[in-house]
Amino acid sequence: MLLYISTMTPIQIPYGSTHIDLNRDADLLDLGEGRGRMKDNIRSIEVIRDALRYPIGTKRLREILATKKNADIVIVVDDHTRDTPTEVMLDALGEEIGEDCTDRITLLVACGTHVPPTDDDLKRILGKHFGQIPVKIHACDAKDLVYVGSTSRGTPLKLNRNYVDAEIKILTGDITLHYYAGFGGGRKSILPGISSRDTIKMNHALLVDEHARTANIKYNPVHLDMTEAASLAPPDFVLNIIAAGNGKVVDAYAGEMNSVFQKGVEVAQDLFCRETPGLFDIVVVSAGGFPKDRNLYQASKAIENCYRAVVAGGELILVAECREGIGDYYFENWMNDYPSYSDAEKAIRTNFVLGGHKAFYMRKVMTKVGVSIVSVLDTHLLTRWGITPHKSLEEGLDRDKKDKVKIGIVKNGLDTLLVPATNTLRE
C-alpha cells in the first residue's frame, strides 16, 4: 500500500543526523504495511529469535554447532555503509549459539571495496559487542585472499581467509533494494562483501545487461553470478532481516542461504516497491539520513530508485548531507571525464571500473530528468557536472514558478522503488 498524504503540516525529511522541515502541499510517498510479521507491540529481537527457532532448509544453528565441537565460528556482518540492526542480530545469535561457544566467535566485517570502518563506526555497528568479540575487517586488496574457484561467467572467486578457514560460517545482513543485483542480502555478503577487488569488478561489469536492475533477479546476471560464486564457498547458516524505513524489523528468515533469500525477497518486494498512479513534476528524495547519506556514492542509489516517477524534463531533488564528500575516487573522476551518458556508456562497456558505474547511472538519469542536490558538497563541482546545488530545500522548490506543481516526497529513497503505472513507466 502506498500512502499519499496531501498536507500543509510540516513534513520531516531525513538529512544527515537530523531532518529538514518542509512546509509545502505535497504527496508523501511513504511505506505502507507489507506482508511482514512486525507489529508495533513485537520487538525486533522477537522476530529474529522466531526465525532462529524455525530455520528454513537446515537444522537449528545450535544443532549444527553440536555436531562440530570446538569449531571456529566466523560471523559475517554488514559494514558501516548499511544501517542493518547488527547488534540485535548478534544478541539473538548469541542466545542461539550459547555461552559455551562464544569464545570461538570472530566477526568479519564485509566491506567489499568500501573504506574500512573506524572504531566509531564499529561501535555503532556492534553496540555492546564492540570490544567483546574479536573483529576482522575485510580488505579486498589483501595479499592472503584465497582462490576457491570460478563461476560459469568467468568470475574468479577469491575470498577472505578468515571466512574460508572457519569451520562454521554464518552470514548476517538485510535484504533490501539493490539497483543492479536486484536485492541485497544472502549471497551478497560473500560477493562483493568478502571478495577480492578483481572478483567484484568482474561481477559488477555484468550490470550493463538489461535484466540487471533494481528489484529484479529473474535472468539478472549479476545476481546469478553472485549466487553461483557463493555456492563455491557456501555458509553453514544465514540470518537475514527485512527492515522498514523506521528501522523496525518487518521479518526475518534463517537457515539455508538460497531459501532464506527467496523468502526474504518476497517480503522485500512487497515492502519496498511502490506503484504510483501517475508522474510528478518534482520528486524530493531523501537518501534516508545518516549513514545512508554519508557520501554521494551511497546516496545516489536513491536517485536511481525514484527518478522514474518524475515527468520527462521534470526535476528530482536529492536531500543528502554527504558529510564525507563524493565518497569514491573513480566515481568523481568519471563524472569529470565523461560529461554525457553516451561517453559514460562507452567507457563502462570498454573499461569497466568500480565506482565508474555510479557515474554511468547518474548520467543516464540526467538524460531524462533534471537532478539537483541539497547537501554540503562543493557547489562548483556539482555545477560543473550539470547538477544544480541548493543551499536549502525551499530554495530548490522555489526555482519552479509554475502555478500548479505536483510534488512527491520520499523519506527513505535507498529503500523505496517508485514504479509508475504501466502506461506511464519509463526505463
C-alpha positions in Angstrom: 0.0 0.0 0.0 1.3 3.4 -1.0 0.4 6.2 1.4 -0.4 9.6 -0.1 -0.7 12.4 2.4 -1.6 15.8 0.9 -0.8 18.1 3.7 0.3 21.5 4.8 1.7 20.1 8.1 5.5 20.2 8.1 7.0 17.0 6.7 10.2 16.0 8.4 12.7 14.8 5.7 15.8 12.9 7.0 19.1 14.8 6.4 22.3 13.6 8.0 21.7 13.1 11.7 18.8 15.5 11.7 15.9 16.4 9.4 14.6 19.3 7.2 11.1 20.6 7.8 9.2 21.0 4.5 6.1 23.3 4.6 4.6 22.5 1.3 1.4 20.9 0.0 2.9 17.6 -1.3 2.2 13.9 -1.6 4.1 11.8 0.9 5.1 8.6 -0.9 5.6 6.7 2.3 5.9 3.0 3.0 2.7 1.3 4.0 2.4 -2.1 5.6 3.8 -5.0 3.7 3.2 -8.7 4.4 5.8 -8.9 7.2 5.1 -10.1 10.7 6.2 -7.0 12.5 3.6 -5.4 14.7 4.0 -2.3 17.0 4.0 -4.5 20.1 6.5 -7.0 18.9 10.2 -6.2 19.4 12.7 -6.7 16.6 14.6 -9.3 18.6 11.5 -11.4 19.0 11.1 -11.6 15.2 14.7 -12.6 14.9 14.5 -15.2 17.7 11.5 -16.7 15.9 13.4 -17.1 12.7 16.3 -18.8 14.5 13.9 -21.2 16.2 12.4 -22.3 12.8 15.1 -22.2 10.2 14.5 -23.0 6.5 16.3 -25.8 4.8 18.7 -26.6 7.7 18.8 -27.7 11.3 18.8 -25.1 14.0 22.1 -23.4 14.4 22.6 -24.9 17.9 22.2 -28.4 16.4 24.7 -27.7 13.7 27.2 -26.5 16.3 26.6 -29.6 18.5 27.9 -31.8 15.7 31.2 -29.7 15.4 32.6 -29.4 18.9 35.3 -26.7 19.4 34.8 -25.5 15.8 36.0 -22.0 15.0 33.0 -19.7 14.1 33.0 -16.7 11.8 30.0 -14.4 11.6 30.0 -12.1 8.6 28.3 -8.7 9.3 27.4 -5.7 7.2 29.7 -2.7 7.2 29.3 1.0 8.2 27.5 2.0 4.9 24.4 0.0 6.0 22.0 0.5 8.9 21.4 -3.2 9.5 20.5 -3.9 13.1 23.6 -5.9 13.6 23.7 -5.5 17.4 20.3 -7.1 17.8 21.1 -9.8 15.4 24.2 -10.7 17.3 22.2 -10.7 20.6 19.8 -13.3 19.1 22.6 -15.3 17.6 24.5 -15.3 20.9 21.4 -16.8 22.6 21.2 -19.5 20.0 24.9 -20.3 20.0 25.2 -20.4 23.8 27.8 -19.1 26.1 30.0 -22.3 25.7 30.7 -21.3 22.1 31.1 -17.5 22.4 34.9 -17.6 22.9 35.2 -19.3 19.5 33.5 -16.5 17.5 35.1 -14.0 15.2 33.2 -11.2 13.5 34.1 -10.4 9.9 33.0 -7.0 8.6 32.0 -7.3 4.9 33.4 -4.1 3.4 33.6 -5.1 -0.3 35.6 -2.3 -1.8 34.5 0.3 0.8 36.9 2.1 3.0 37.4 0.3 6.3 35.2 1.4 9.3 36.6 3.4 12.1 36.3 2.5 15.7 33.4 4.9 16.0 31.8 3.1 13.0 32.3 -0.3 14.7 30.8 1.0 17.9 27.7 2.0 16.0 27.5 -1.3 14.1 28.2 -3.7 17.0 27.0 -1.8 20.0 27.6 -3.7 23.2 29.5 -6.4 21.3 32.3 -3.9 20.4 35.4 -4.9 22.3 33.8 -8.1 23.5 34.2 -10.2 20.3 37.3 -10.3 18.1 36.7 -8.4 14.9 38.4 -8.7 11.5 37.8 -6.2 8.7 37.8 -7.5 5.1 40.3 -5.8 2.7 39.6 -6.5 -0.9 43.3 -6.0 -1.8 44.7 -8.2 0.9 47.6 -10.5 -0.1 46.2 -13.6 1.6 42.9 -13.9 -0.1 42.0 -17.5 -1.1 41.0 -18.6 -4.6 38.1 -21.1 -4.3 37.1 -21.4 -8.0 35.5 -19.6 -10.9 31.9 -19.1 -12.0 30.5 -20.2 -15.4 30.6 -16.5 -16.3 34.3 -16.4 -15.7 34.4 -14.6 -12.4 37.4 -15.8 -10.4 36.3 -16.0 -6.7 39.0 -15.0 -4.2 37.7 -14.7 -0.6 38.8 -13.6 2.8 40.9 -16.2 4.5 39.2 -15.9 7.9 35.9 -17.0 6.2 37.4 -19.8 4.1 39.3 -21.3 7.1 36.4 -21.1 9.6 34.7 -24.4 10.3 31.4 -22.8 10.9 30.4 -19.9 8.5 27.5 -17.7 9.3 26.2 -14.8 7.2 24.1 -11.9 8.5 22.6 -8.9 6.8 19.5 -7.2 5.5 17.5 -7.8 2.3 16.8 -4.5 0.7 16.8 -3.0 -2.8 19.9 -3.1 -4.9 20.0 -1.3 -8.2 21.7 -3.9 -10.3 21.8 -7.0 -8.2 18.1 -6.7 -7.7 18.2 -7.1 -3.9 20.9 -7.2 -1.2 21.2 -9.9 1.3 22.2 -13.6 1.2 24.9 -14.2 -1.4 25.9 -10.6 -1.4 27.6 -10.9 1.9 30.1 -13.1 0.1 30.3 -11.3 -3.3 31.0 -8.4 -3.0 31.2 -8.5 0.8 34.3 -10.5 1.4 35.7 -10.9 -2.1 38.7 -9.5 -3.9 38.6 -6.3 -5.9 39.1 -8.3 -9.2 36.3 -10.6 -8.3 34.0 -7.7 -7.6 35.0 -5.9 -10.7 34.3 -9.0 -12.9 30.9 -9.5 -11.3 29.8 -5.8 -11.4 30.8 -5.5 -15.1 27.6 -7.6 -15.8 25.4 -4.6 -14.8 25.1 -3.4 -18.4 22.7 -6.2 -19.0 19.0 -5.1 -19.3 18.0 -7.6 -16.6 20.4 -6.2 -14.1 18.1 -3.7 -12.4 16.5 -2.8 -9.1 14.1 -5.4 -7.6 14.7 -7.9 -10.4 16.5 -11.2 -10.0 14.9 -13.0 -13.0 17.6 -13.5 -15.6 19.7 -11.0 -13.7 23.4 -12.0 -14.5 24.8 -10.0 -11.5 22.5 -11.9 -9.1 23.0 -15.2 -10.8 26.8 -14.8 -10.8 26.8 -13.8 -7.1 24.7 -16.9 -6.3 27.0 -19.2 -8.2 30.0 -17.7 -6.6 28.6 -18.1 -3.1 27.9 -21.8 -3.8 31.6 -22.3 -4.2 32.2 -21.5 -0.5 28.7 -21.8 1.0 27.8 -20.7 4.5 26.6 -23.2 7.1 23.8 -20.8 8.2 22.3 -17.4 7.2 20.3 -14.9 9.1 18.7 -12.1 7.1 16.2 -9.5 8.1 14.0 -7.1 6.3 13.6 -3.7 7.9 11.2 -0.9 7.2 12.4 2.7 6.8 11.9 3.4 10.5 14.4 0.7 11.4 11.9 -1.8 12.7 12.4 -5.4 11.6 9.5 -6.4 9.5 10.5 -10.0 9.0 13.5 -12.3 9.4 14.5 -15.7 8.0 17.3 -18.1 8.9 18.7 -21.3 7.5 20.0 -22.3 4.1 21.2 -19.3 2.1 19.1 -19.5 -1.1 15.9 -20.5 0.7 16.3 -17.6 3.1 17.0 -15.2 0.3 14.0 -16.2 -1.8 11.6 -15.9 1.2 13.1 -12.5 2.1 12.8 -11.2 -1.4 9.0 -11.9 -1.4 8.6 -9.7 1.6 11.1 -7.0 0.4 9.3 -6.8 -3.0 6.0 -6.1 -1.3 7.6 -3.7 1.2 9.9 -1.6 -0.9 8.3 -1.4 -4.3 5.6 1.2 -4.7 3.4 1.8 -7.7 2.4 5.4 -8.3 -0.8 6.2 -10.3 1.0 9.0 -12.2 4.1 11.1 -12.5 5.3 14.1 -10.5 6.7 17.4 -11.7 9.1 17.3 -8.8 10.2 14.4 -6.6 12.1 15.2 -3.4 14.1 12.2 -2.3 15.9 11.8 0.9 18.5 9.0 1.0 17.3 8.3 4.5 19.7 10.3 6.6 23.0 9.1 8.1 24.6 6.7 7.4 22.8 6.3 4.1 23.7 9.8 3.1 27.2 9.8 4.4 28.5 10.4 0.8 27.2 10.8 -2.7 28.4 7.4 -3.8 26.0 5.8 -1.4 23.2 8.4 -1.5 23.0 8.3 -5.3 21.2 5.0 -5.1 18.1 6.9 -4.1 18.2 8.8 -7.4 18.2 5.6 -9.4 15.3 4.2 -7.3 12.9 7.1 -7.7 13.6 9.0 -11.0 11.1 7.0 -13.0 8.2 8.8 -11.1 9.3 12.2 -12.5 7.8 13.6 -15.7 10.1 13.9 -18.6 12.1 17.1 -18.1 10.9 17.4 -14.5 13.2 17.5 -11.5 14.5 15.1 -8.9 15.9 16.9 -5.8 18.1 14.6 -3.7 18.3 15.5 0.0 21.6 14.0 1.3 24.1 15.7 3.6 27.2 13.9 2.2 29.4 14.9 5.1 32.1 12.6 3.7 32.0 14.2 0.3 31.7 12.3 -3.0 32.9 9.0 -1.4 34.7 7.4 -4.3 37.7 8.4 -6.4 36.6 6.7 -9.6 33.0 8.0 -9.3 34.3 11.5 -9.1 36.8 11.1 -11.9 34.3 9.6 -14.3 31.8 12.4 -13.6 34.6 14.8 -14.5 35.9 12.8 -17.5 32.6 11.6 -19.1 30.2 14.6 -19.3 27.5 12.7 -21.2 25.6 9.5 -20.9 27.0 8.2 -24.3 30.5 8.8 -23.1 29.9 7.0 -19.8 28.1 4.1 -21.5 31.1 3.6 -23.9 33.5 3.7 -21.0 31.5 1.2 -18.9 31.4 -1.3 -21.8 35.1 -1.0 -22.8 36.9 -0.2 -19.5 34.7 -1.1 -16.5 36.0 0.4 -13.2 34.3 0.1 -9.9 33.0 3.5 -9.0 32.7 4.5 -12.6 29.4 2.6 -12.7 27.8 5.2 -10.4 28.7 7.9 -13.0 27.1 5.7 -15.7 23.8 5.6 -13.7 23.9 9.2 -12.8 24.5 10.3 -16.4 21.6 8.0 -17.6 19.2 9.7 -15.2 20.3 13.1 -16.2 19.2 12.4 -19.8 15.6 12.1 -18.6 15.2 14.5 -15.7 16.9 17.4 -14.0 18.9 16.5 -11.0 19.6 18.9 -8.1 21.0 18.3 -4.6 20.6 19.7 -1.1 23.9 18.8 0.6 27.2 20.2 1.9 29.0 19.2 -1.3 31.2 21.6 -3.3 28.8 23.7 -5.3 31.3 24.4 -8.1 31.9 20.7 -8.6 28.2 19.9 -8.8 27.6 22.8 -11.2 30.4 21.5 -13.5 28.7 18.1 -13.6 25.4 19.6 -14.6 23.8 19.1 -11.2 22.1 22.0 -9.5 23.3 22.6 -5.9 20.8 24.1 -3.4 21.6 25.7 0.0 18.1 24.6 1.2 15.2 22.6 0.0 12.9 25.6 -0.1 15.4 27.2 -2.4 15.2 24.2 -4.7 11.4 24.2 -4.8 11.2 28.0 -5.3 13.1 27.6 -8.6 9.9 26.2 -10.2 7.4 29.1 -10.7 4.6 27.1 -12.2 1.2 27.7 -10.6 0.4 24.0 -10.2 3.3 21.7 -9.4 2.7 18.2 -8.3 5.4 17.3 -5.7 6.2 13.9 -4.3 8.2 13.3 -1.2 10.2 10.1 -0.5 11.8 10.0 3.0 13.8 6.8 2.5 14.9 6.7 -1.1 17.5 3.9 -0.7 14.7 1.6 0.4 11.9 2.8 -1.8 11.5 1.9 -5.5 8.9 4.0 -7.2 7.2 2.2 -10.1 4.8 4.3 -12.2 1.7 2.6 -13.5 2.4 0.5 -16.7 1.0 3.2 -19.0 3.5 5.8 -17.7 6.5 3.6 -17.0 9.8 4.9 -18.4 13.0 2.9 -18.4 
